Structures are given as structure tokens and as C-alpha cells.
Amino acid sequence: METYLREVEELFATDLIADTWREAMAQVVAVYTRMVGEVPGFGRVRFSDMLDSHRLDASVDQYELMAERLAEMFVNRFGAPGGAPVVLTFRIAVQTADALFKLAERVGPEDGAYVAGTANELLTRVLRPVLDEPQERTQRP
């Protein structure tokens, strides 16, 4: 997890991150999927599956840690104009992504690509209330 977060932090720090949060989110997902294929054991050992004795910080839920660090990076770069609860929304996104990536590993490569695309769509919907300006509602007469 630390290696993954370091790579994501490097994207943000070196200004290699995309100009929009949606594209940046796709980059963050791409880092994860690349590491699943390239880093031995990365796809099998998840922060959600670790025993307390192997956690980076046993006092913190690993989903929460991941969500807090991602939220901080995204909010610092893109702001949080939407008004939804930031860390909670990122926790929902992290949990959703984890479940979908586990599914992607259990299906064939073609279906895995479909699951990954679905993950991008769902993550965009989940993060929109935090990272997008609220849309004005048009009232019907």
C-alpha cells in the first residue's frame, strides 16, 4: 500500500497528474491496475485483508488511511466545492474500488477490463458530490 500511495503522491507532487479530477482518478486507478500486474503479491495482499500485526498503522483502519491520503491529495489539487463529506465519500470510493478490483481478478481478462471500466464510472459518480460544483436545480412551475 505504501508503494502504491508513494507512486500516486509522486504523480501529484511532480505535476504529472491530469488537469481534471476525473482524469486524475483514472490515473490513480491505472497505477493500481498496473501494480496488480507488475508487483508480485500486490493483487493478492490488500490493505483490507491484512492482519492487524501487518498493518502500517494498527490503530487506523487501512481503508480509512487510504481514503484520507487520497482525499488530501485530490482536495489540495482540485478543491472540494461539492460540499459532501470528503473523507467519508473517499472511504466509499476506496471500498467500492477494492470490491470491484477483487471481482476483476476473479473473472477472465476480457471481463476484467469491463469491470475496470465500470469501476471508473462508479468512482466518478461516487466522487462527483465532493469534487464537482453543485448543480443548480431547475424548479418546475
N, C-alpha and C positions, 0 to 999 in steps of 0.2 A: 504494500500500500504506500509506503514511504517513497519508493522509487516512482510509482505512478504519480503521486502528488508532486514530487520534485519535477518531473517532466512537465506536468501541467503548469506548475508555478513558473518554470523556465519559459514556457510559451508566453505567459502573461508578462513576465519581467523583461524579456528581450523584445517585446513588442511584435512577436511573431503571431500573436493572437489576432483573429479576424476583427473586422471593424464593427460587426453586429453581434449581438449576444447569441442569435440563432446559429450563425456560422461558427462562433466560438464554442458553443455547446457541441456542435458536430465535430469540431477538432478534439475536444475533450473526450468524446465518445470514441473517436478514431484512435487516440492514444491508447485507450483501454483495450479496444479490439486488437490493435497491433500487438500489445503486450501479451494478450492471451495467446496469440500465435507464436511469438518470439521468445518469451521469457518462460523457461521451464518451470512448471508448477504454478504459474500465475493464474491460469484459468481454473485451477483446482483448489487453490487455497485462497479463500476470500476473507475479507475483514469480517464478514458476517458469520463465518464458520469457525473462526479461531477460538481456541480455549483461552480463558482469562489469563493463564500463565504465559501465553504467547502474544498477547496484545501489546501494542505500542504503549498504551496507557490503560492499565486495567481499571481505572476509575471512570473511564469515559467509554460510552457505547461507541463502537467503531463507525456505525452509520452516522452518528451524531458528529464525530470528529471529521469525517469526510464531508458531511454537509456543511459544517461550519467553515471549513477551509475553502471549499468551492464557493460558498455564498460570499465569503470575504473577497475572494478574487473577482467574482463576477460583479459584485456591488461596487467595488473600488474602480473597476474599469467601465461599467455600463450604468451604474446608479440603480436605484430601486424605486422607480417612480410609481409603481403599481399599487403600493400600499398593503399588499398581502403580507402575512407573517413570513419574513425572509427565511430564517433558518428552518422553520417547520416546513416550508414549501420545498426547500432544498433537501430536507430529510425525506420527504415524499418522493422527490425525483431520484435520490440515491437508492432508496428501497425499490422503486419501480425498475430502475435500470438494472440493479442486481438480479431481480427476479427474471427479467427478460433475457439478460445475458446468460443466466443459467439455462433457460429454455433453449437459447440459440445453440448452446453446446450439446444439447441432447438430441437435436434434430440434424438432418443432413445439411451439407454446405449450402445448397440452394434455399432450403427453408430457413437456415440460419441467417442468410442475407436478408430474407423477408422480415424475420424477427428483428434484426438490427435496424432496418428501415422503420419498422413500426415503433421501435424504441425511440428513435429520433423524433418521430411525430408526437408520441406521447410525452416525451420530455419537454418538447416545445410547448405543448398545451399546459403541462404542469407549471412550468416556469413563467409563462406569459403573465399571470396576475402579479408577479413581483417585478419583472423586468420590462414590461410594456406600460406605456402611459394608459390610464383608464380611458375607455371609450365612452364618449357621451351617449347617453341613451336618448333615443328619439321617442318622444311620447306620442301616442296615437290620440287623435281628437276624440 
